[in-house]
Amino acid sequence: MACPICDKPTETKFRPFCSRRCADIDLGKWFSGGYVIPAETPEDEEDLETALRRAETQKPH
């Protein structure tokens, strides 16, 4: 298996990475938003906001 950052062979201690450095680079990508799952925006954002407000007011206190 190759390291997903630099393509070197992986080390068991850092799997799936080859080193602490590559593991830290990957972690930095997560923290900075480098890995993003695309999402669709609702067609009518006003309806969504209204539904969320209704749901908030209906929650038991």
N, CA, C and O of each residue as an XYZ file, in Angstrom:
244
protein
N       0.842     -1.170      0.000
C       0.000      0.000      0.000
C       0.894      1.241      0.000
O       1.891      1.294      0.719
N       0.537      2.221     -0.796
C       1.320      3.452     -0.893
C       0.701      4.552     -0.037
O      -0.516      4.609      0.138
N       1.540      5.407      0.483
C       1.105      6.560      1.267
C       0.244      7.458      0.375
O       0.646      7.773     -0.745
N      -0.931      7.876      0.851
C      -1.795      8.717      0.016
C      -1.256     10.134     -0.192
O      -1.752     10.863     -1.051
N      -0.261     10.523      0.575
C       0.308     11.866      0.440
C       1.490     11.881     -0.520
O       1.553     12.730     -1.409
N       2.441     10.937     -0.347
C       3.681     11.001     -1.149
C       3.951      9.745     -1.985
O       4.937      9.706     -2.721
N       3.108      8.732     -1.888
C       3.231      7.479     -2.642
C       4.388      6.575     -2.228
O       4.679      5.602     -2.925
N       5.059      6.871     -1.108
C       6.086      5.964     -0.595
C       5.396      4.781      0.079
O       4.213      4.870      0.409
N       6.110      3.676      0.289
C       5.508      2.539      1.011
C       5.114      2.948      2.432
O       5.809      3.736      3.073
N       4.009      2.414      2.910
C       3.543      2.775      4.249
C       4.350      2.080      5.330
O       4.967      1.039      5.107
N       4.327      2.688      6.507
C       4.938      2.115      7.701
C       3.806      1.692      8.620
O       2.830      2.425      8.778
N       3.922      0.525      9.225
C       2.874      0.002     10.092
C       2.504      0.997     11.186
O       1.324      1.164     11.495
N       3.477      1.646     11.762
C       3.246      2.591     12.866
C       2.381      3.780     12.441
O       1.634      4.319     13.258
N       2.472      4.195     11.181
C       1.767      5.392     10.716
C       0.681      5.082      9.688
O       0.123      6.002      9.089
N       0.379      3.824      9.476
C      -0.551      3.389      8.450
C      -1.827      4.197      8.458
O      -2.398      4.371      9.535
N      -2.311      4.696      7.361
C      -1.949      4.380      5.986
C      -0.860      5.288      5.421
O      -0.667      5.336      4.206
N      -0.151      6.003      6.280
C       0.895      6.920      5.833
C       2.275      6.299      5.998
O       2.426      5.241      6.609
N       3.282      6.976      5.444
C       4.646      6.465      5.544
C       5.391      7.062      6.729
O       6.400      6.511      7.170
N       4.902      8.188      7.248
C       5.615      8.873      8.322
C       4.668      9.785      9.090
O       3.537     10.027      8.668
N       5.144     10.282     10.215
C       4.385     11.254     11.009
C       4.145     12.516     10.175
O       3.078     13.125     10.252
N       5.139     12.900      9.382
C       5.035     14.098      8.557
C       3.838     14.015      7.621
O       3.044     14.953      7.549
N       3.699     12.901      6.901
C       2.586     12.755      5.965
C       1.253     12.674      6.711
O       0.246     13.190      6.226
N       1.233     12.038      7.877
C       0.015     11.985      8.686
C      -0.390     13.394      9.118
O      -1.574     13.731      9.109
N       0.586     14.212      9.493
C       0.304     15.591      9.906
C      -0.173     16.442      8.729
O      -1.051     17.288      8.893
N       0.398     16.223      7.553
C      -0.051     16.947      6.361
C      -1.525     16.631      6.103
O      -2.316     17.532      5.825
N      -1.891     15.352      6.195
C      -3.273     14.944      5.982
C      -4.194     15.574      7.026
O      -5.267     16.071      6.685
N      -3.784     15.557      8.288
C      -4.581     16.156      9.347
C      -4.780     17.653      9.100
O      -5.866     18.190      9.318
N      -3.722     18.310      8.645
C      -3.821     19.732      8.317
C      -4.835     19.995      7.214
O      -5.537     21.006      7.241
N      -4.914     19.093      6.245
C      -5.911     19.245      5.178
C      -7.328     19.153      5.735
O      -8.214     19.891      5.305
N      -7.545     18.244      6.694
C      -8.868     18.136      7.319
C      -9.204     19.415      8.073
O     -10.301     19.955      7.928
N      -8.255     19.905      8.883
C      -8.508     21.099      9.691
C      -8.718     22.348      8.851
O      -9.497     23.221      9.237
N      -8.049     22.454      7.721
C      -8.161     23.657      6.894
C      -9.322     23.592      5.913
O      -9.568     24.552      5.183
N     -10.036     22.475      5.886
C     -11.158     22.346      4.961
C     -10.725     21.875      3.587
O     -11.471     22.019      2.619
N      -9.531     21.316      3.490
C      -9.035     20.833      2.212
C      -9.808     19.643      1.675
O      -9.846     19.405      0.468
N     -10.425     18.896      2.583
C     -11.278     17.789      2.186
C     -12.717     18.230      2.428
O     -13.106     18.493      3.566
N     -13.494     18.308      1.377
C     -14.861     18.789      1.494
C     -15.793     17.819      0.784
O     -15.501     17.344     -0.313
N     -16.913     17.537      1.423
C     -17.942     16.727      0.797
C     -18.941     17.692      0.183
O     -19.560     18.477      0.902
N     -19.111     17.649     -1.137
C     -20.031     18.596     -1.776
C     -21.467     18.362     -1.311
O     -21.892     17.223     -1.115
N     -22.196     19.447     -1.139
C     -23.600     19.365     -0.737
C     -24.422     20.276     -1.637
O     -23.949     21.310     -2.108
N     -25.645     19.869     -1.858
C     -26.534     20.694     -2.662
C     -27.258     21.684     -1.765
O     -27.641     21.352     -0.643
N     -27.443     22.893     -2.258
C     -28.195     23.909     -1.542
C     -29.674     23.650     -1.780
O     -30.076     23.362     -2.907
N     -30.495     23.750     -0.731
C     -31.928     23.564     -0.946
C     -32.455     24.553     -1.975
O     -31.960     25.675     -2.083
N     -33.450     24.134     -2.723
C     -33.993     25.002     -3.772
C     -34.554     26.291     -3.202
O     -34.380     27.359     -3.788
N     -35.216     26.201     -2.078
C     -35.801     27.387     -1.476
C     -35.291     27.524     -0.041
O     -35.820     26.908      0.884
N     -34.273     28.328      0.119
C     -33.650     28.483      1.432
C     -34.590     29.129      2.445
O     -34.490     28.860      3.643
N     -35.503     29.979      1.973
C     -36.453     30.605      2.895
C     -37.344     29.550      3.542
O     -37.607     29.618      4.743
N     -37.810     28.577      2.763
C     -38.643     27.514      3.321
C     -37.860     26.707      4.353
O     -38.409     26.315      5.383
N     -36.610     26.465      4.086
C     -35.775     25.731      5.035
C     -35.619     26.519      6.331
O     -35.755     25.958      7.418
N     -35.335     27.813      6.221
C     -35.184     28.649      7.410
C     -36.475     28.700      8.221
O     -36.437     28.645      9.450
N     -37.602     28.803      7.549
C     -38.893     28.817      8.226
C     -39.124     27.509      8.972
O     -39.553     27.520     10.125
N     -38.844     26.388      8.326
C     -39.023     25.084      8.952
C     -38.110     24.934     10.170
O     -38.523     24.374     11.186
N     -36.893     25.422     10.079
C     -35.970     25.343     11.209
C     -36.453     26.192     12.379
O     -36.369     25.770     13.532
N     -36.963     27.397     12.082
C     -37.487     28.257     13.142
C     -38.682     27.590     13.829
O     -38.795     27.621     15.054
N     -39.564     26.992     13.040
C     -40.733     26.295     13.611
C     -40.283     25.159     14.516
O     -40.813     24.978     15.612
N     -39.318     24.409     14.056
C     -38.826     23.267     14.838
C     -38.215     23.741     16.157
O     -38.384     23.085     17.185
N     -37.513     24.867     16.139
C     -36.910     25.415     17.354
C     -37.975     25.847     18.356
O     -37.815     25.628     19.557
N     -39.046     26.450     17.886
C     -40.097     26.944     18.797
C     -40.933     25.794     19.346
O     -41.567     25.950     20.389
N     -40.953     24.651     18.679
C     -41.751     23.511     19.120
C     -40.993     22.576     20.047
O     -41.580     21.625     20.564
N     -39.719     22.813     20.269
C     -38.935     21.946     21.160
C     -39.411     22.128     22.591
O     -39.647     23.254     23.031
N     -39.557     21.006     23.335
C     -39.912     21.140     24.753
C     -38.748     21.732     25.543
O     -37.589     21.398     25.293
N     -39.051     22.588     26.471
C     -37.994     23.247     27.252
C     -37.668     22.498     28.479
O     -36.801     22.917     29.246
